[in-house]
Amino acid sequence: MTEKMIKYFGKDFTKDQRIQSYNFIENYISDKVQQWETAPETDKIAADFANILSKMDHMDFPFLLCHSGYIPEFYEHDSSQETLYSKLVEVLICEWAKRIGFKDSAIQKQKASKEDITIQLDNIVIVCDAKSYRLGRSQAAPNVKDTIKKADYEKWQDWWADTEPHVTYGKLTSIGGLITFPSLHRWKGSSDAYLYASDKEKPIIILFYEHLAFYLIKKYNHNGLIGIFRDYNEIFPAPSKDQTKYFTALLRFLFSENWTDFEEFMGIFAFIIKEKVLNTIERISEYLSTSKERIIAEIEAIPVEKLKGYLIESRFENECGQIIKQLENIKKFRPY
């Protein structure tokens, strides 16, 4: 594995260096935000993160990209931490776009009706949605309709067609949409996701984070991504739900001249992502073990009579909580 790491990333990452990369975004957030009682300065934090990424060398950045898109399990659902983490993944993809030559790319701040990331070079625009999910989500893959809204991509692309000419580049044109996706949450076999992403009208493509990493490693530039949309009809002669057929067509177009290396690289990625999952399991297990020890110590320190009182209240709430709530609602909403 050492030899292959050096071949593709330019150096051999020690286990400590790999673990540091797996937790890089989470640790960055912890350093930047200590108090969550008030909303974090998301735009400033994202800008600072973009600056850090822009200085990250060509070895560390693709490695980070490989295992991105997985929200830490320690964040509460729909929390500020979760939102900020997802935003920083968007920053990561924006940096990827800049590194392959889309120098005018930017994170969108108008989130209500716009794409996450505007991938742009001069007058050419690709609208991009960067996906992040928890490893511990209850479903292997997300609901397609909640993930890929083809109508949204059409709206985003139409918006660029309707804008006033840019002062420097003239009329801006959106040539297609890109979904960046964590592959452990891919739809297996067949899915409407691949159907939507192979439809000629307002073309969209799906690329996994490891695909983006290999794209950088092999020094492909913006022309490869633009070429997909230029030759979209040839790559996808007809829409299809079949995952294997979809990625064979798309990745063969992108990486045909380096196909043997790509297959070898996917073996390295399998090692990286397996270690990422194991690291997540170990961290959660340590957290649960520590939490249980703390709870035991705290309970053992409670006097028996007080502990009985807690038990009575807990059981009373468990058995009668619903009827208590109904009583409160009667008193609150019904005059007597």
C-alpha positions as CSV (number, residue, x, y, z in Angstrom):
1,M,0.0,0.0,0.0
2,T,2.9,2.4,0.7
3,E,4.2,2.2,-2.9
4,K,0.7,2.9,-4.2
5,M,0.1,5.8,-1.8
6,I,3.3,7.4,-3.1
7,K,2.4,6.7,-6.7
8,Y,-1.0,8.5,-6.5
9,F,-0.6,11.0,-3.6
10,G,3.1,11.7,-3.9
11,K,3.9,10.5,-0.4
12,D,3.0,7.8,2.1
13,F,0.6,8.9,4.7
14,T,1.2,7.5,8.1
15,K,-1.8,6.3,10.1
16,D,-1.7,9.4,12.3
17,Q,-1.7,11.6,9.2
18,R,-4.6,9.7,7.7
19,I,-6.6,10.0,10.9
20,Q,-5.8,13.7,11.0
21,S,-7.2,14.0,7.5
22,Y,-10.4,12.0,8.4
23,N,-11.1,14.5,11.2
24,F,-9.8,17.6,9.4
25,I,-13.0,19.5,8.8
26,E,-14.5,18.5,12.2
27,N,-11.3,19.7,14.0
28,Y,-11.3,22.9,12.1
29,I,-14.9,23.6,13.2
30,S,-14.0,22.8,16.8
31,D,-11.1,25.3,16.7
32,K,-13.2,28.0,15.1
33,V,-16.4,27.8,17.2
34,Q,-16.3,27.1,20.9
35,Q,-19.8,28.5,21.7
36,W,-22.9,27.4,19.8
37,E,-25.5,29.4,21.8
38,T,-25.3,32.0,19.0
39,A,-25.2,31.3,15.3
40,P,-21.6,31.0,14.0
41,E,-20.2,33.5,11.5
42,T,-20.6,31.0,8.6
43,D,-19.4,33.2,5.8
44,K,-16.3,34.3,7.6
45,I,-15.5,30.7,8.7
46,A,-16.0,29.5,5.2
47,A,-13.8,32.2,3.7
48,D,-11.0,31.3,6.2
49,F,-11.4,27.6,5.3
50,A,-11.2,28.4,1.6
51,N,-7.9,30.3,2.3
52,I,-6.5,27.2,4.1
53,L,-7.5,24.9,1.3
54,S,-6.0,27.1,-1.3
55,K,-2.6,26.7,0.4
56,M,-3.0,22.9,0.9
57,D,-0.5,21.0,-1.2
58,H,-1.3,18.7,-4.1
59,M,-0.8,15.6,-2.0
60,D,-3.0,16.4,1.0
61,F,-5.9,17.9,-0.9
62,P,-6.9,14.9,-3.0
63,F,-6.6,12.7,0.0
64,L,-8.9,14.9,1.9
65,L,-11.3,15.0,-1.0
66,C,-11.5,11.2,-1.2
67,H,-13.2,10.7,2.2
68,S,-15.3,13.9,2.3
69,G,-19.0,14.2,2.4
70,Y,-19.6,12.4,5.7
71,I,-21.2,14.5,8.4
72,P,-19.8,13.7,11.9
73,E,-22.1,11.5,14.0
74,F,-21.5,13.7,17.1
75,Y,-23.4,16.6,15.5
76,E,-27.1,16.9,16.3
77,H,-29.5,16.6,13.4
78,D,-30.3,19.9,11.7
79,S,-27.9,21.6,14.1
80,S,-25.6,24.6,13.4
81,Q,-22.7,22.2,13.4
82,E,-24.2,20.1,10.7
83,T,-25.0,23.1,8.6
84,L,-21.5,24.5,8.9
85,Y,-19.9,21.2,8.1
86,S,-22.0,20.9,4.9
87,K,-21.0,24.4,4.0
88,L,-17.3,23.6,4.3
89,V,-17.7,20.6,2.0
90,E,-19.1,23.0,-0.5
91,V,-16.0,25.1,-0.1
92,L,-13.9,22.0,-0.7
93,I,-15.6,21.3,-4.0
94,C,-15.3,25.0,-5.0
95,E,-11.5,24.7,-4.4
96,W,-11.5,21.5,-6.5
97,A,-13.1,23.4,-9.3
98,K,-10.6,26.2,-9.1
99,R,-7.7,23.7,-9.1
100,I,-8.9,22.2,-12.4
101,G,-9.1,25.6,-14.1
102,F,-12.6,27.0,-13.3
103,K,-11.0,30.2,-11.8
104,D,-14.2,32.1,-11.4
105,S,-16.0,29.5,-9.2
106,A,-17.7,30.7,-6.1
107,I,-20.0,29.5,-3.2
108,Q,-23.5,30.8,-3.6
109,K,-24.8,32.9,-0.7
110,Q,-28.3,33.2,-2.2
111,K,-29.3,29.7,-1.1
112,A,-33.1,29.8,-1.5
113,S,-33.2,29.4,-5.2
114,K,-29.6,28.9,-6.4
115,E,-27.1,26.1,-6.6
116,D,-24.6,25.4,-3.8
117,I,-21.5,26.2,-6.0
118,T,-21.2,28.1,-9.2
119,I,-18.4,26.4,-11.2
120,Q,-17.4,29.0,-13.7
121,L,-14.7,29.8,-16.2
122,D,-15.2,33.1,-18.1
123,N,-18.7,32.8,-19.6
124,I,-19.2,29.1,-19.0
125,V,-21.2,28.0,-15.9
126,I,-21.8,24.6,-14.3
127,V,-24.3,24.6,-11.4
128,C,-23.2,22.3,-8.6
129,D,-24.9,20.7,-5.6
130,A,-22.4,19.1,-3.1
131,K,-24.0,16.4,-1.0
132,S,-23.0,15.3,2.6
133,Y,-24.6,12.6,4.7
134,R,-23.9,10.7,8.0
135,L,-22.4,7.3,7.8
136,G,-25.0,6.3,10.4
137,R,-28.1,7.4,8.5
138,S,-30.9,4.8,8.7
139,Q,-31.1,4.2,4.9
140,A,-28.3,2.9,2.7
141,A,-29.1,5.6,0.1
142,P,-31.2,8.8,0.4
143,N,-34.6,9.3,-1.1
144,V,-34.0,10.3,-4.7
145,K,-36.6,12.9,-4.8
146,D,-35.1,14.6,-1.7
147,T,-31.7,14.5,-3.2
148,I,-31.9,15.2,-6.9
149,K,-34.6,17.6,-7.9
150,K,-34.3,17.8,-11.6
151,A,-36.6,20.8,-11.7
152,D,-34.2,22.7,-9.4
153,Y,-31.3,22.1,-11.8
154,E,-33.4,23.3,-14.7
155,K,-34.4,26.4,-12.7
156,W,-30.8,27.1,-11.8
157,Q,-29.6,26.8,-15.4
158,D,-32.4,28.9,-16.7
159,W,-31.5,31.6,-14.1
160,W,-28.1,31.9,-15.7
161,A,-29.6,32.1,-19.2
162,D,-31.8,35.0,-18.1
163,T,-29.1,37.1,-16.3
164,E,-27.7,40.3,-17.7
165,P,-24.5,40.0,-19.7
166,H,-21.4,40.0,-17.4
167,V,-19.3,43.1,-17.6
168,T,-16.2,41.1,-18.5
169,Y,-17.4,37.8,-20.0
170,G,-20.6,38.9,-21.8
171,K,-23.5,36.5,-21.8
172,L,-23.1,33.7,-19.2
173,T,-24.2,30.2,-20.2
174,S,-24.9,27.3,-17.9
175,I,-23.9,24.1,-19.8
176,G,-25.1,21.6,-17.2
177,G,-25.3,20.5,-13.6
178,L,-23.0,18.5,-11.3
179,I,-23.8,16.5,-8.2
180,T,-20.9,15.6,-6.0
181,F,-21.7,12.7,-3.9
182,P,-20.3,10.4,-1.1
183,S,-20.2,7.0,-2.7
184,L,-21.0,5.0,0.4
185,H,-24.5,6.4,0.0
186,R,-24.9,5.6,-3.7
187,W,-28.0,4.0,-5.0
188,K,-27.1,0.4,-5.8
189,G,-28.2,-1.4,-9.0
190,S,-30.7,0.9,-10.6
191,S,-32.2,4.2,-9.5
192,D,-34.1,7.1,-10.9
193,A,-31.1,9.2,-9.8
194,Y,-29.1,7.8,-12.8
195,L,-32.2,8.3,-15.0
196,Y,-32.3,12.0,-14.1
197,A,-28.5,12.2,-14.6
198,S,-28.5,10.8,-18.1
199,D,-31.4,12.9,-19.5
200,K,-30.3,15.1,-22.5
201,E,-32.6,18.0,-21.5
202,K,-30.7,20.3,-19.1
203,P,-27.9,17.7,-18.6
204,I,-26.8,16.7,-15.1
205,I,-24.0,14.3,-14.0
206,I,-23.1,12.6,-10.8
207,L,-19.4,12.3,-9.7
208,F,-18.3,10.7,-6.4
209,Y,-15.6,12.4,-4.3
210,E,-13.0,9.8,-5.1
211,H,-13.6,10.5,-8.8
212,L,-12.8,14.2,-8.2
213,A,-9.7,13.2,-6.3
214,F,-8.4,11.0,-9.2
215,Y,-9.3,13.8,-11.6
216,L,-6.8,16.1,-9.7
217,I,-4.2,13.4,-9.2
218,K,-4.0,12.8,-13.0
219,K,-3.9,16.6,-13.6
220,Y,-7.0,16.7,-15.8
221,N,-8.2,20.3,-16.4
222,H,-11.5,22.0,-17.0
223,N,-11.7,20.7,-20.6
224,G,-12.5,17.2,-19.4
225,L,-15.6,18.4,-17.4
226,I,-16.7,20.7,-20.2
227,G,-16.3,17.8,-22.6
228,I,-18.8,15.7,-20.8
229,F,-21.6,18.2,-21.5
230,R,-20.3,18.8,-25.0
231,D,-20.5,15.1,-25.8
232,Y,-23.4,14.3,-23.4
233,N,-25.6,12.8,-26.2
234,E,-22.8,10.4,-27.2
235,I,-22.0,9.4,-23.6
236,F,-25.7,8.8,-22.7
237,P,-27.5,8.0,-26.0
238,A,-30.6,7.2,-23.9
239,P,-31.5,7.8,-20.3
240,S,-30.9,4.7,-18.0
241,K,-31.5,3.8,-14.4
242,D,-28.6,1.3,-14.4
243,Q,-25.7,2.3,-12.2
244,T,-23.0,0.2,-13.8
245,K,-24.0,1.3,-17.2
246,Y,-24.1,4.9,-16.1
247,F,-20.6,5.1,-14.5
248,T,-19.0,2.9,-17.1
249,A,-20.0,5.4,-19.8
250,L,-19.2,8.5,-17.8
251,L,-15.8,7.4,-16.3
252,R,-14.6,5.7,-19.5
253,F,-15.1,9.1,-21.2
254,L,-13.2,10.9,-18.5
255,F,-10.4,8.5,-17.6
256,S,-10.0,6.1,-20.6
257,E,-6.3,7.0,-21.2
258,N,-5.6,6.2,-17.5
259,W,-8.1,3.4,-17.0
260,T,-5.7,0.9,-15.5
261,D,-4.5,3.5,-13.0
262,F,-8.1,4.4,-12.2
263,E,-8.9,0.8,-11.3
264,E,-5.8,0.6,-9.2
265,F,-6.7,3.9,-7.5
266,M,-10.1,2.6,-6.6
267,G,-8.5,-0.2,-4.6
268,I,-6.5,2.5,-2.7
269,F,-9.8,4.4,-2.1
270,A,-11.4,1.2,-0.8
271,F,-8.7,1.0,1.8
272,I,-9.0,4.7,2.7
273,I,-12.8,4.7,3.1
274,K,-12.8,1.5,5.1
275,E,-10.3,3.0,7.5
276,K,-12.4,6.1,7.7
277,V,-15.5,4.0,8.6
278,L,-13.4,2.1,11.2
279,N,-12.1,5.3,12.7
280,T,-15.7,6.6,13.0
281,I,-16.8,3.4,14.7
282,E,-13.8,3.5,17.1
283,R,-14.5,7.2,18.1
284,I,-18.2,6.5,18.7
285,S,-17.4,3.4,20.7
286,E,-14.9,5.3,22.9
287,Y,-17.5,8.1,23.4
288,L,-20.2,5.6,24.4
289,S,-17.8,3.8,26.8
290,T,-16.7,7.1,28.4
291,S,-20.3,8.3,28.7
292,K,-21.4,5.1,30.4
293,E,-18.5,5.3,32.9
294,R,-19.5,8.9,33.7
295,I,-23.2,8.0,34.1
296,I,-22.4,5.0,36.4
297,A,-20.1,7.2,38.6
298,E,-22.7,10.0,38.8
299,I,-25.5,7.5,39.7
300,E,-23.4,5.7,42.3
301,A,-22.8,9.0,44.0
302,I,-26.5,9.7,44.5
303,P,-28.0,8.7,47.9
304,V,-30.4,5.8,47.7
305,E,-33.5,7.8,48.7
306,K,-32.8,10.5,46.2
307,L,-32.3,7.8,43.5
308,K,-35.6,6.3,44.4
309,G,-37.2,9.7,43.8
310,Y,-35.6,10.0,40.4
311,L,-36.8,6.5,39.5
312,I,-40.4,7.3,40.6
313,E,-40.5,10.5,38.6
314,S,-39.0,8.8,35.5
315,R,-41.5,5.9,35.7
316,F,-44.4,8.3,36.3
317,E,-43.4,10.4,33.3
318,N,-43.0,7.3,31.1
319,E,-46.4,5.8,32.1
320,C,-48.5,9.0,32.4
321,G,-46.6,11.6,30.2
322,Q,-49.3,11.6,27.5
323,I,-52.2,12.1,29.8
324,I,-50.4,14.8,31.7
325,K,-49.9,16.7,28.5
326,Q,-53.6,16.3,27.6
327,L,-54.5,17.7,31.1
328,E,-52.2,20.7,30.5
329,N,-53.8,21.3,27.1
330,I,-57.3,21.2,28.6
331,K,-56.4,23.7,31.2
332,K,-54.6,25.9,28.7
333,F,-57.1,25.9,25.8
334,R,-60.5,25.0,27.3
335,P,-62.1,27.5,29.7
336,Y,-63.4,26.2,33.0
